[in-house]
Amino acid sequence: MIDFNLDYDYAIKYDEVELILQQVDILFDTSRGEVLGDVSYGTNYSEFLYNLQISNDDIKYTIERDLSSLYLFGYNYEVNVSILAGSENDIILVKIDFYKDDEYFNKTYKIVS
C-alpha cells in the first residue's frame, strides 16, 4: 500500500494546530454527500453565492455550527465573514480565529463558485 500526503513533511500529524487546520480544510473541501456512510458530512458554502437574501450573519452561523462538530482540542473560535462583489462572481472570505489560553492562530478561506 502506498500512502500520499499533500504536505512535504510527515504523513502523520501530532501537533494540535495542524490537526485542527486539517479538520477544517477537509470540512471546507468536502461537498455534502461525498463521504460514504455519512451523507450529512461536508459543506455547500458555494450555494451562498447565489442567494441574494443571505446575510453575513447567516453564513457565520452556518460555519460556526459546522465547526462545532469538529474536535478542536479545547480551542475556541471566532468566525468573521465578508462578501466581496467580484467582476464576474462574488467571493466570500471567511476568517476563523482560534484561541486557547495565550495561544492563537487563524486561517482564511475563500469561497468562490
N, CA, C and O atoms as CSV, one atom per row, in Angstrom:
chain,resi,resn,atom,element,x,y,z
A,1,MET,N,N,0.841,-1.173,0.000
A,1,MET,CA,C,0.000,0.000,0.000
A,1,MET,C,C,0.895,1.248,0.000
A,1,MET,O,O,1.894,1.308,0.718
A,2,ILE,N,N,0.527,2.226,-0.803
A,2,ILE,CA,C,1.286,3.468,-0.894
A,2,ILE,C,C,0.432,4.592,-0.322
A,2,ILE,O,O,-0.714,4.780,-0.730
A,3,ASP,N,N,0.996,5.335,0.623
A,3,ASP,CA,C,0.312,6.492,1.192
A,3,ASP,C,C,0.756,7.742,0.450
A,3,ASP,O,O,1.862,7.795,-0.088
A,4,PHE,N,N,-0.098,8.731,0.424
A,4,PHE,CA,C,0.291,10.004,-0.153
A,4,PHE,C,C,-0.082,11.106,0.827
A,4,PHE,O,O,-0.948,10.934,1.685
A,5,ASN,N,N,0.583,12.226,0.681
A,5,ASN,CA,C,0.403,13.331,1.591
A,5,ASN,C,C,0.532,14.620,0.795
A,5,ASN,O,O,1.430,14.754,-0.037
A,6,LEU,N,N,-0.355,15.560,1.045
A,6,LEU,CA,C,-0.270,16.838,0.347
A,6,LEU,C,C,0.845,17.708,0.892
A,6,LEU,O,O,1.336,18.602,0.204
A,7,ASP,N,N,1.244,17.449,2.125
A,7,ASP,CA,C,2.354,18.188,2.728
A,7,ASP,C,C,3.665,17.488,2.384
A,7,ASP,O,O,3.679,16.310,2.027
A,8,TYR,N,N,4.749,18.222,2.495
A,8,TYR,CA,C,6.050,17.637,2.210
A,8,TYR,C,C,6.705,17.034,3.441
A,8,TYR,O,O,7.775,16.433,3.342
A,9,ASP,N,N,6.082,17.183,4.590
A,9,ASP,CA,C,6.666,16.612,5.796
A,9,ASP,C,C,6.003,15.267,6.081
A,9,ASP,O,O,5.534,14.601,5.158
A,10,TYR,N,N,5.960,14.870,7.323
A,10,TYR,CA,C,5.458,13.559,7.695
A,10,TYR,C,C,3.964,13.418,7.429
A,10,TYR,O,O,3.211,14.388,7.526
A,11,ALA,N,N,3.551,12.220,7.098
A,11,ALA,CA,C,2.137,11.956,6.806
A,11,ALA,C,C,1.283,11.966,8.069
A,11,ALA,O,O,0.078,12.208,8.003
A,12,ILE,N,N,1.891,11.708,9.200
A,12,ILE,CA,C,1.158,11.680,10.466
A,12,ILE,C,C,1.360,13.003,11.182
A,12,ILE,O,O,2.487,13.480,11.312
A,13,LYS,N,N,0.279,13.588,11.643
A,13,LYS,CA,C,0.339,14.876,12.334
A,13,LYS,C,C,0.095,14.654,13.821
A,13,LYS,O,O,-0.784,13.884,14.209
A,14,TYR,N,N,0.882,15.335,14.646
A,14,TYR,CA,C,0.734,15.239,16.091
A,14,TYR,C,C,0.391,16.577,16.731
A,14,TYR,O,O,-0.173,16.615,17.825
A,15,ASP,N,N,0.722,17.666,16.066
A,15,ASP,CA,C,0.510,18.998,16.601
A,15,ASP,C,C,-0.982,19.349,16.565
A,15,ASP,O,O,-1.645,19.148,15.547
A,16,GLU,N,N,-1.502,19.867,17.666
A,16,GLU,CA,C,-2.927,20.197,17.745
A,16,GLU,C,C,-3.343,21.193,16.661
A,16,GLU,O,O,-4.401,21.041,16.051
A,17,VAL,N,N,-2.522,22.202,16.422
A,17,VAL,CA,C,-2.848,23.223,15.428
A,17,VAL,C,C,-2.956,22.581,14.043
A,17,VAL,O,O,-3.906,22.851,13.309
A,18,GLU,N,N,-2.004,21.746,13.688
A,18,GLU,CA,C,-2.047,21.077,12.388
A,18,GLU,C,C,-3.268,20.174,12.267
A,18,GLU,O,O,-3.887,20.106,11.205
A,19,LEU,N,N,-3.618,19.477,13.351
A,19,LEU,CA,C,-4.786,18.599,13.332
A,19,LEU,C,C,-6.075,19.388,13.174
A,19,LEU,O,O,-6.977,18.967,12.450
A,20,ILE,N,N,-6.168,20.526,13.845
A,20,ILE,CA,C,-7.363,21.372,13.720
A,20,ILE,C,C,-7.486,21.906,12.304
A,20,ILE,O,O,-8.555,21.829,11.699
A,21,LEU,N,N,-6.392,22.451,11.772
A,21,LEU,CA,C,-6.425,23.005,10.416
A,21,LEU,C,C,-6.745,21.929,9.388
A,21,LEU,O,O,-7.444,22.196,8.410
A,22,GLN,N,N,-6.245,20.723,9.598
A,22,GLN,CA,C,-6.556,19.627,8.688
A,22,GLN,C,C,-8.049,19.305,8.712
A,22,GLN,O,O,-8.651,19.081,7.662
A,23,GLN,N,N,-8.648,19.279,9.902
A,23,GLN,CA,C,-10.085,19.016,10.011
A,23,GLN,C,C,-10.911,20.093,9.302
A,23,GLN,O,O,-11.871,19.790,8.594
A,24,VAL,N,N,-10.523,21.351,9.504
A,24,VAL,CA,C,-11.265,22.456,8.892
A,24,VAL,C,C,-11.072,22.446,7.376
A,24,VAL,O,O,-12.024,22.680,6.632
A,25,ASP,N,N,-9.849,22.179,6.912
A,25,ASP,CA,C,-9.601,22.083,5.473
A,25,ASP,C,C,-10.459,20.992,4.839
A,25,ASP,O,O,-11.048,21.197,3.778
A,26,ILE,N,N,-10.527,19.844,5.485
A,26,ILE,CA,C,-11.336,18.741,4.960
A,26,ILE,C,C,-12.802,19.137,4.947
A,26,ILE,O,O,-13.515,18.842,3.987
A,27,LEU,N,N,-13.260,19.798,5.999
A,27,LEU,CA,C,-14.656,20.231,6.053
A,27,LEU,C,C,-14.978,21.170,4.896
A,27,LEU,O,O,-15.993,20.995,4.221
A,28,PHE,N,N,-14.126,22.162,4.662
A,28,PHE,CA,C,-14.377,23.146,3.605
A,28,PHE,C,C,-14.237,22.539,2.206
A,28,PHE,O,O,-14.881,23.006,1.267
A,29,ASP,N,N,-13.410,21.510,2.056
A,29,ASP,CA,C,-13.152,20.929,0.739
A,29,ASP,C,C,-14.052,19.743,0.406
A,29,ASP,O,O,-13.944,19.178,-0.683
A,30,THR,N,N,-14.932,19.358,1.317
A,30,THR,CA,C,-15.800,18.204,1.095
A,30,THR,C,C,-17.228,18.671,0.879
A,30,THR,O,O,-17.795,19.385,1.707
A,31,SER,N,N,-17.797,18.261,-0.237
A,31,SER,CA,C,-19.195,18.588,-0.506
A,31,SER,C,C,-20.094,17.600,0.223
A,31,SER,O,O,-19.722,16.450,0.457
A,32,ARG,N,N,-21.264,18.066,0.570
A,32,ARG,CA,C,-22.227,17.210,1.248
A,32,ARG,C,C,-22.545,16.002,0.367
A,32,ARG,O,O,-22.813,16.140,-0.827
A,33,GLY,N,N,-22.511,14.811,0.980
A,33,GLY,CA,C,-22.819,13.583,0.260
A,33,GLY,C,C,-21.610,12.863,-0.303
A,33,GLY,O,O,-21.749,11.753,-0.818
A,34,GLU,N,N,-20.417,13.461,-0.223
A,34,GLU,CA,C,-19.215,12.827,-0.767
A,34,GLU,C,C,-18.673,11.711,0.119
A,34,GLU,O,O,-17.994,10.811,-0.374
A,35,VAL,N,N,-18.959,11.756,1.407
A,35,VAL,CA,C,-18.411,10.772,2.333
A,35,VAL,C,C,-19.402,9.624,2.467
A,35,VAL,O,O,-20.529,9.811,2.925
A,36,LEU,N,N,-18.972,8.448,2.066
A,36,LEU,CA,C,-19.827,7.276,2.200
A,36,LEU,C,C,-20.013,6.954,3.672
A,36,LEU,O,O,-19.048,6.966,4.437
A,37,GLY,N,N,-21.222,6.671,4.069
A,37,GLY,CA,C,-21.508,6.347,5.456
A,37,GLY,C,C,-21.914,7.558,6.278
A,37,GLY,O,O,-22.477,7.402,7.361
A,38,ASP,N,N,-21.645,8.748,5.794
A,38,ASP,CA,C,-22.060,9.968,6.493
A,38,ASP,C,C,-22.433,11.011,5.442
A,38,ASP,O,O,-21.661,11.925,5.155
A,39,VAL,N,N,-23.610,10.860,4.884
A,39,VAL,CA,C,-24.034,11.747,3.793
A,39,VAL,C,C,-24.291,13.174,4.260
A,39,VAL,O,O,-24.397,14.080,3.434
A,40,SER,N,N,-24.392,13.387,5.568
A,40,SER,CA,C,-24.623,14.742,6.064
A,40,SER,C,C,-23.314,15.515,6.267
A,40,SER,O,O,-23.349,16.725,6.492
A,41,TYR,N,N,-22.144,14.830,6.191
A,41,TYR,CA,C,-20.863,15.499,6.384
A,41,TYR,C,C,-20.504,16.298,5.134
A,41,TYR,O,O,-20.754,15.851,4.014
A,42,GLY,N,N,-19.938,17.442,5.319
A,42,GLY,CA,C,-19.485,18.281,4.220
A,42,GLY,C,C,-20.235,19.595,4.211
A,42,GLY,O,O,-21.089,19.851,5.060
A,43,THR,N,N,-19.905,20.414,3.246
A,43,THR,CA,C,-20.497,21.740,3.167
A,43,THR,C,C,-20.921,22.055,1.744
A,43,THR,O,O,-20.447,21.447,0.784
A,44,ASN,N,N,-21.811,23.007,1.632
A,44,ASN,CA,C,-22.233,23.546,0.340
A,44,ASN,C,C,-22.185,25.067,0.418
A,44,ASN,O,O,-23.141,25.744,0.039
A,45,TYR,N,N,-21.086,25.595,0.902
A,45,TYR,CA,C,-20.974,27.035,1.119
A,45,TYR,C,C,-21.064,27.838,-0.178
A,45,TYR,O,O,-21.466,29.001,-0.150
A,46,SER,N,N,-20.703,27.246,-1.302
A,46,SER,CA,C,-20.768,27.996,-2.558
A,46,SER,C,C,-22.210,28.348,-2.927
A,46,SER,O,O,-22.435,29.258,-3.724
A,47,GLU,N,N,-23.190,27.639,-2.356
A,47,GLU,CA,C,-24.599,27.994,-2.601
A,47,GLU,C,C,-24.930,29.385,-2.073
A,47,GLU,O,O,-25.847,30.036,-2.574
A,48,PHE,N,N,-24.194,29.843,-1.070
A,48,PHE,CA,C,-24.435,31.177,-0.512
A,48,PHE,C,C,-24.195,32.269,-1.556
A,48,PHE,O,O,-24.782,33.349,-1.474
A,49,LEU,N,N,-23.347,31.992,-2.520
A,49,LEU,CA,C,-23.034,32.989,-3.544
A,49,LEU,C,C,-24.220,33.282,-4.454
A,49,LEU,O,O,-24.263,34.333,-5.094
A,50,TYR,N,N,-25.171,32.376,-4.516
A,50,TYR,CA,C,-26.325,32.541,-5.404
A,50,TYR,C,C,-27.581,32.981,-4.662
A,50,TYR,O,O,-28.617,33.220,-5.281
A,51,ASN,N,N,-27.493,33.088,-3.356
A,51,ASN,CA,C,-28.639,33.508,-2.546
A,51,ASN,C,C,-28.483,35.004,-2.256
A,51,ASN,O,O,-27.634,35.397,-1.456
A,52,LEU,N,N,-29.285,35.817,-2.892
A,52,LEU,CA,C,-29.138,37.264,-2.758
A,52,LEU,C,C,-29.687,37.803,-1.445
A,52,LEU,O,O,-29.453,38.965,-1.112
A,53,GLN,N,N,-30.408,36.984,-0.698
A,53,GLN,CA,C,-31.013,37.457,0.543
A,53,GLN,C,C,-30.288,36.961,1.788
A,53,GLN,O,O,-30.755,37.197,2.903
A,54,ILE,N,N,-29.166,36.284,1.624
A,54,ILE,CA,C,-28.442,35.759,2.783
A,54,ILE,C,C,-27.510,36.840,3.321
A,54,ILE,O,O,-26.924,37.612,2.563
A,55,SER,N,N,-27.389,36.875,4.630
A,55,SER,CA,C,-26.537,37.883,5.259
A,55,SER,C,C,-25.226,37.258,5.735
A,55,SER,O,O,-25.085,36.036,5.786
A,56,ASN,N,N,-24.290,38.106,6.074
A,56,ASN,CA,C,-23.020,37.640,6.646
A,56,ASN,C,C,-23.265,36.837,7.909
A,56,ASN,O,O,-22.605,35.825,8.147
A,57,ASP,N,N,-24.221,37.288,8.726
A,57,ASP,CA,C,-24.515,36.588,9.978
A,57,ASP,C,C,-25.084,35.198,9.738
A,57,ASP,O,O,-24.802,34.278,10.506
A,58,ASP,N,N,-25.880,35.028,8.688
A,58,ASP,CA,C,-26.414,33.711,8.361
A,58,ASP,C,C,-25.292,32.749,7.966
A,58,ASP,O,O,-25.280,31.590,8.382
A,59,ILE,N,N,-24.361,33.240,7.167
A,59,ILE,CA,C,-23.223,32.425,6.752
A,59,ILE,C,C,-22.359,32.098,7.962
A,59,ILE,O,O,-21.919,30.962,8.133
A,60,LYS,N,N,-22.121,33.096,8.793
A,60,LYS,CA,C,-21.314,32.910,10.008
A,60,LYS,C,C,-21.942,31.849,10.905
A,60,LYS,O,O,-21.236,30.979,11.415
A,61,TYR,N,N,-23.245,31.907,11.103
A,61,TYR,CA,C,-23.934,30.940,11.948
A,61,TYR,C,C,-23.777,29.523,11.397
A,61,TYR,O,O,-23.529,28.584,12.153
A,62,THR,N,N,-23.922,29.371,10.079
A,62,THR,CA,C,-23.790,28.049,9.459
A,62,THR,C,C,-22.382,27.498,9.636
A,62,THR,O,O,-22.217,26.320,9.952
A,63,ILE,N,N,-21.375,28.324,9.439
A,63,ILE,CA,C,-19.984,27.879,9.586
A,63,ILE,C,C,-19.688,27.543,11.043
A,63,ILE,O,O,-19.025,26.543,11.317
A,64,GLU,N,N,-20.160,28.346,11.968
A,64,GLU,CA,C,-19.954,28.053,13.392
A,64,GLU,C,C,-20.614,26.736,13.784
A,64,GLU,O,O,-20.052,25.963,14.559
A,65,ARG,N,N,-21.805,26.480,13.249
A,65,ARG,CA,C,-22.488,25.213,13.532
A,65,ARG,C,C,-21.668,24.035,13.012
A,65,ARG,O,O,-21.546,23.013,13.687
A,66,ASP,N,N,-21.107,24.182,11.809
A,66,ASP,CA,C,-20.282,23.113,11.245
A,66,ASP,C,C,-18.996,22.917,12.041
A,66,ASP,O,O,-18.570,21.783,12.263
A,67,LEU,N,N,-18.378,24.013,12.470
A,67,LEU,CA,C,-17.149,23.903,13.259
A,67,LEU,C,C,-17.398,23.246,14.606
A,67,LEU,O,O,-16.512,22.584,15.148
A,68,SER,N,N,-18.586,23.423,15.148
A,68,SER,CA,C,-18.884,22.832,16.462
A,68,SER,C,C,-18.917,21.308,16.409
A,68,SER,O,O,-18.880,20.657,17.453
A,69,SER,N,N,-18.986,20.728,15.209
A,69,SER,CA,C,-18.992,19.269,15.080
A,69,SER,C,C,-17.577,18.686,15.048
A,69,SER,O,O,-17.418,17.466,15.061
A,70,LEU,N,N,-16.550,19.535,15.005
A,70,LEU,CA,C,-15.167,19.082,14.937
A,70,LEU,C,C,-14.558,18.984,16.326
A,70,LEU,O,O,-15.034,19.615,17.270
A,71,TYR,N,N,-13.498,18.186,16.445
A,71,TYR,CA,C,-12.758,18.081,17.703
A,71,TYR,C,C,-11.640,19.115,17.678
A,71,TYR,O,O,-10.666,18.958,16.942
A,72,LEU,N,N,-11.773,20.163,18.470
A,72,LEU,CA,C,-10.853,21.300,18.409
A,72,LEU,C,C,-9.900,21.398,19.580
A,72,LEU,O,O,-9.306,22.456,19.792
A,73,PHE,N,N,-9.730,20.332,20.350
A,73,PHE,CA,C,-8.746,20.277,21.424
A,73,PHE,C,C,-8.894,21.414,22.428
A,73,PHE,O,O,-7.896,21.898,22.963
A,74,GLY,N,N,-10.103,21.836,22.686
A,74,GLY,CA,C,-10.342,22.889,23.662
A,74,GLY,C,C,-10.176,24.304,23.134
A,74,GLY,O,O,-10.327,25.263,23.892
A,75,TYR,N,N,-9.870,24.454,21.860
A,75,TYR,CA,C,-9.753,25.787,21.269
A,75,TYR,C,C,-11.142,26.367,21.038
A,75,TYR,O,O,-12.065,25.655,20.644
A,76,ASN,N,N,-11.280,27.649,21.284
A,76,ASN,CA,C,-12.486,28.385,20.931
A,76,ASN,C,C,-12.225,29.061,19.593
A,76,ASN,O,O,-11.082,29.145,19.146
A,77,TYR,N,N,-13.272,29.538,18.966
A,77,TYR,CA,C,-13.094,30.150,17.656
A,77,TYR,C,C,-14.049,31.309,17.482
A,77,TYR,O,O,-15.096,31.395,18.123
A,78,GLU,N,N,-13.647,32.196,16.589
A,78,GLU,CA,C,-14.478,33.318,16.184
A,78,GLU,C,C,-14.442,33.380,14.662
A,78,GLU,O,O,-13.371,33.342,14.056
A,79,VAL,N,N,-15.605,33.475,14.057
A,79,VAL,CA,C,-15.720,33.467,12.605
A,79,VAL,C,C,-16.108,34.866,12.129
A,79,VAL,O,O,-17.044,35.468,12.654
A,80,ASN,N,N,-15.390,35.375,11.139
A,80,ASN,CA,C,-15.717,36.654,10.510
A,80,ASN,C,C,-15.920,36.404,9.024
A,80,ASN,O,O,-15.081,35.785,8.370
A,81,VAL,N,N,-17.044,36.890,8.494
A,81,VAL,CA,C,-17.413,36.654,7.101
A,81,VAL,C,C,-17.510,37.979,6.365
A,81,VAL,O,O,-18.110,38.934,6.860
A,82,SER,N,N,-16.916,38.031,5.180
A,82,SER,CA,C,-17.023,39.195,4.305
A,82,SER,C,C,-17.457,38.715,2.934
A,82,SER,O,O,-16.939,37.726,2.415
A,83,ILE,N,N,-18.409,39.424,2.354
A,83,ILE,CA,C,-18.848,39.119,0.997
A,83,ILE,C,C,-18.335,40.238,0.092
A,83,ILE,O,O,-18.654,41.410,0.290
A,84,LEU,N,N,-17.538,39.856,-0.900
A,84,LEU,CA,C,-16.943,40.819,-1.811
A,84,LEU,C,C,-17.601,40.695,-3.179
A,84,LEU,O,O,-17.778,39.590,-3.692
A,85,ALA,N,N,-17.955,41.816,-3.758
A,85,ALA,CA,C,-18.551,41.806,-5.092
A,85,ALA,C,C,-17.438,41.706,-6.117
A,85,ALA,O,O,-16.562,42.569,-6.180
A,86,GLY,N,N,-17.473,40.652,-6.917
A,86,GLY,CA,C,-16.470,40.461,-7.951
A,86,GLY,C,C,-16.973,40.946,-9.291
A,86,GLY,O,O,-18.159,41.237,-9.442
A,87,SER,N,N,-16.090,41.036,-10.261
A,87,SER,CA,C,-16.490,41.490,-11.593
A,87,SER,C,C,-17.331,40.436,-12.312
A,87,SER,O,O,-18.236,40.784,-13.070
A,88,GLU,N,N,-17.042,39.146,-12.080
A,88,GLU,CA,C,-17.834,38.080,-12.676
A,88,GLU,C,C,-18.664,37.337,-11.636
A,88,GLU,O,O,-19.845,37.068,-11.852
A,89,ASN,N,N,-18.045,37.010,-10.514
A,89,ASN,CA,C,-18.717,36.289,-9.435
A,89,ASN,C,C,-18.338,36.910,-8.097
A,89,ASN,O,O,-17.251,37.464,-7.940
A,90,ASP,N,N,-19.244,36.808,-7.146
A,90,ASP,CA,C,-18.938,37.283,-5.801
A,90,ASP,C,C,-17.990,36.301,-5.116
A,90,ASP,O,O,-17.855,35.149,-5.529
A,91,ILE,N,N,-17.343,36.779,-4.071
A,91,ILE,CA,C,-16.391,35.983,-3.298
A,91,ILE,C,C,-16.744,36.119,-1.825
A,91,ILE,O,O,-17.026,37.217,-1.345
A,92,ILE,N,N,-16.729,35.016,-1.123
A,92,ILE,CA,C,-16.931,35.038,0.332
A,92,ILE,C,C,-15.593,34.744,0.980
A,92,ILE,O,O,-14.965,33.725,0.692
A,93,LEU,N,N,-15.155,35.644,1.863
A,93,LEU,CA,C,-13.948,35.422,2.651
A,93,LEU,C,C,-14.363,35.077,4.072
A,93,LEU,O,O,-15.151,35.787,4.697
A,94,VAL,N,N,-13.818,33.975,4.570
A,94,VAL,CA,C,-14.130,33.513,5.924
A,94,VAL,C,C,-12.828,33.463,6.696
A,94,VAL,O,O,-11.934,32.684,6.364
A,95,LYS,N,N,-12.714,34.289,7.726
A,95,LYS,CA,C,-11.541,34.281,8.597
A,95,LYS,C,C,-11.949,33.629,9.912
A,95,LYS,O,O,-12.894,34.064,10.571
A,96,ILE,N,N,-11.224,32.583,10.280
A,96,ILE,CA,C,-11.518,31.875,11.519
A,96,ILE,C,C,-10.334,32.062,12.462
A,96,ILE,O,O,-9.213,31.661,12.150
A,97,ASP,N,N,-10.589,32.671,13.612
A,97,ASP,CA,C,-9.577,32.860,14.645
A,97,ASP,C,C,-9.774,31.785,15.703
A,97,ASP,O,O,-10.869,31.633,16.244
A,98,PHE,N,N,-8.715,31.040,15.998
A,98,PHE,CA,C,-8.740,30.019,17.038
A,98,PHE,C,C,-7.900,30.510,18.208
A,98,PHE,O,O,-6.827,31.079,18.010
A,99,TYR,N,N,-8.385,30.293,19.420
A,99,TYR,CA,C,-7.631,30.726,20.593
A,99,TYR,C,C,-7.912,29.807,21.779
A,99,TYR,O,O,-9.011,29.280,21.950
A,100,LYS,N,N,-6.875,29.641,22.583
A,100,LYS,CA,C,-6.962,28.878,23.834
A,100,LYS,C,C,-5.878,29.409,24.754
A,100,LYS,O,O,-4.698,29.408,24.402
A,101,ASP,N,N,-6.275,29.855,25.916
A,101,ASP,CA,C,-5.345,30.469,26.865
A,101,ASP,C,C,-4.579,31.577,26.154
A,101,ASP,O,O,-5.190,32.550,25.713
A,102,ASP,N,N,-3.256,31.460,26.029
A,102,ASP,CA,C,-2.480,32.508,25.353
A,102,ASP,C,C,-2.023,32.080,23.959
A,102,ASP,O,O,-1.161,32.727,23.364
A,103,GLU,N,N,-2.591,31.001,23.437
A,103,GLU,CA,C,-2.269,30.533,22.092
A,103,GLU,C,C,-3.308,31.065,21.109
A,103,GLU,O,O,-4.494,31.154,21.428
A,104,TYR,N,N,-2.846,31.417,19.910
A,104,TYR,CA,C,-3.735,31.996,18.908
A,104,TYR,C,C,-3.219,31.645,17.517
A,104,TYR,O,O,-2.014,31.689,17.268
A,105,PHE,N,N,-4.124,31.301,16.622
A,105,PHE,CA,C,-3.792,31.151,15.215
A,105,PHE,C,C,-5.068,31.388,14.415
A,105,PHE,O,O,-6.171,31.331,14.960
A,106,ASN,N,N,-4.913,31.653,13.126
A,106,ASN,CA,C,-6.095,31.875,12.287
A,106,ASN,C,C,-5.879,31.308,10.908
A,106,ASN,O,O,-4.763,30.962,10.520
A,107,LYS,N,N,-6.965,31.219,10.179
A,107,LYS,CA,C,-6.930,30.723,8.805
A,107,LYS,C,C,-8.035,31.431,8.049
A,107,LYS,O,O,-9.133,31.617,8.573
A,108,THR,N,N,-7.746,31.827,6.815
A,108,THR,CA,C,-8.734,32.488,5.965
A,108,THR,C,C,-9.056,31.572,4.792
A,108,THR,O,O,-8.167,31.022,4.143
A,109,TYR,N,N,-10.353,31.426,4.539
A,109,TYR,CA,C,-10.824,30.602,3.438
A,109,TYR,C,C,-11.552,31.479,2.431
A,109,TYR,O,O,-12.244,32.429,2.798
A,110,LYS,N,N,-11.387,31.148,1.170
A,110,LYS,CA,C,-12.041,31.861,0.086
A,110,LYS,C,C,-13.060,30.913,-0.539
A,110,LYS,O,O,-12.725,29.795,-0.932
A,111,ILE,N,N,-14.291,31.368,-0.624
A,111,ILE,CA,C,-15.350,30.572,-1.232
A,111,ILE,C,C,-15.751,31.247,-2.541
A,111,ILE,O,O,-16.217,32.386,-2.550
A,112,VAL,N,N,-15.563,30.532,-3.633
A,112,VAL,CA,C,-15.923,31.032,-4.950
A,112,VAL,C,C,-16.773,29.976,-5.652
A,112,VAL,O,O,-16.787,28.809,-5.261
A,113,SER,N,N,-17.469,30.401,-6.678
A,113,SER,CA,C,-18.313,29.433,-7.399
A,113,SER,C,C,-17.506,28.664,-8.428
A,113,SER,O,O,-18.051,27.809,-9.127
